[in-house]
Amino acid sequence: MSEFEYTSAAAPIYTRLADELCLLIGNGQLRPGERLPSVRRLSRQKKVSATTAIAALRSLETRGLVEARPQSGYFVRARGAQSEEPAMTRPPAAAKTVGVDNLMVRMIDAALNPDIAPLGTAAPDPAWFPVRRLQRIIASTVRRHPELLVTCCPYYAGLDTLRHQVARHYAALGCVVAQDEVVITNGCTEALNLALNAVAAPGDTIAIESPCYYGFLQIIEKRGLKALEIATHPRDGLSVDALQNALVSRAGRSVKACLVSPNFSNPMGATMPEGEKRRLVALCEQHGIALIEDDVYADLQHNGPRPLSAKAFDRSGNVMLCSSFTKTLAPGARVGWIFGGRYAEDIRLRKFALSGATPAILQEALAEMLRTGGYERHMLKLRRGYAAQVARMAAAVSEYFPAGTRITQPAGGFVIWLELPGKIDTLALFEKAIVEGVNFAPGPLFSASGRYGNYLRLNCGRMWTPGIERALMRLGQLVKAELAAA
Ligand SMILES: Cc1ncc(COP(=O)(O)O)c(C=O)c1O
């Protein structure tokens, strides 16, 4: 077994208690300077022994989240300069052809090696997912609907049961779409390809966040499109003002669509405020360009209500929303969806031309998970888990990385984006880290213009194990060594 693999034995009670407290600190319910419950209170409230409560508090101290004050107890530590967020980005004004293939392949190859710490791809730990329940539901679906295995699939837009459940899920979130508008896809990636196919031809330009998910860049590259990077804030996401300016510039004239993740973007974890989402929808409509919304992380808020999708503000059908179950319920199922808006009819036909259909058995089983409330129950746990993991990784980075490292503070999802101090080249760092058994995503992977040389993204989706902690410590040492050598 790899040292990065999680087993329940790796999470004793004190660790779980520390995670709970970590979450309260991470989401601001326990603020800097505030006193934590005493050992006696913790052990009474949580029904654990005093030894367990002490171990949990000490573990938070080791992670740098709290400090012990003599005779007074434990207090949340003030966030130091290390935890500051990176600044608003300043991408170039011209559209670029894209080329991120090689680097992406190297990172994905490293992700397949069990001896390398899996901090590179944004892949959640398999241990988060309700495997037994999925097994049962899939087995019973096969029993109840054997015809789905042996009928040549006429459902190229997807099974009505899943289309209905997905539309219902969004309606409950204030985003009303007709079931007819929904097309089930092979993951979010196929949905994104369909959306771009519907509105852009080779040579056209797509406006994107900078930095953005490298998958966007890859699709843009493979379709012969160009990318126009738009300034993006680490907390508030794509700058609508910057997009507005870009659209009236020379480079903006060939923009056919804006591709954006308004909720918990990758790699920054940023979320656009509601008013900005509304403005974005209106701006795209006004300029006659399509808005393609990647919603794949949107159900993963760490706290409070789920933020609205930009699609919720769409009155004209100009927004296409793309998403999947990859980050939430069943990464291996490769089931996603697109709401095609005014392009829905065209997208249905394109889906048929592109891949015929999506495997029906899995669609039916996932529809059942939604229908029976299994999805929501699972999500309650998953959100808490991801939130604790993000807080924990950020705390470890503050502890092990050099002073001056800036870290994003995402309110959802499970990636963090780091700006390293000095002139550290994360491409060179990547080569050294792989040799040392640590994977991460170097910053230039997220830019069409090779920006973000001193940035990197960390996957916080893995469960905490001593191996993960050692990997972070080692990466911090490598960064410090690079800094000293510069
Ligand atoms: C923003 C974003 N969109 C889409 C995907 C891929 O989704 P899927 O695996 O469902 O194709 C990812 C995966 O990392 C992602 O980060």
PDBQT file of the ligand as one rigid body, heavy atoms in Angstrom, charges set to zero:
ROOT
HETATM    1  C1  LIG A 501     -12.771  23.214 -13.918  1.00  0.00    +0.000 C 
HETATM    2  C2  LIG A 501     -12.831  21.795 -14.393  1.00  0.00    +0.000 A 
HETATM    3  N1  LIG A 501     -13.699  21.465 -15.345  1.00  0.00    +0.000 NA
HETATM    4  C3  LIG A 501     -13.786  20.205 -15.808  1.00  0.00    +0.000 A 
HETATM    5  C4  LIG A 501     -12.987  19.215 -15.300  1.00  0.00    +0.000 A 
HETATM    6  C5  LIG A 501     -13.085  17.818 -15.868  1.00  0.00    +0.000 C 
HETATM    7  O1  LIG A 501     -14.354  17.278 -15.643  1.00  0.00    +0.000 OA
HETATM    8  P1  LIG A 501     -14.710  15.799 -16.138  1.00  0.00    +0.000 P 
HETATM    9  O2  LIG A 501     -13.701  14.871 -15.525  1.00  0.00    +0.000 OA
HETATM   10  O3  LIG A 501     -16.093  15.570 -15.677  1.00  0.00    +0.000 OA
HETATM   11  O4  LIG A 501     -14.612  15.784 -17.629  1.00  0.00    +0.000 OA
HETATM   12  C6  LIG A 501     -12.060  19.508 -14.295  1.00  0.00    +0.000 A 
HETATM   13  C7  LIG A 501     -11.179  18.467 -13.751  1.00  0.00    +0.000 C 
HETATM   14  O5  LIG A 501     -10.190  18.717 -13.101  1.00  0.00    +0.000 OA
HETATM   15  C8  LIG A 501     -11.996  20.835 -13.829  1.00  0.00    +0.000 A 
HETATM   16  O6  LIG A 501     -11.130  21.175 -12.877  1.00  0.00    +0.000 OA
ENDROOT
TORSDOF 0
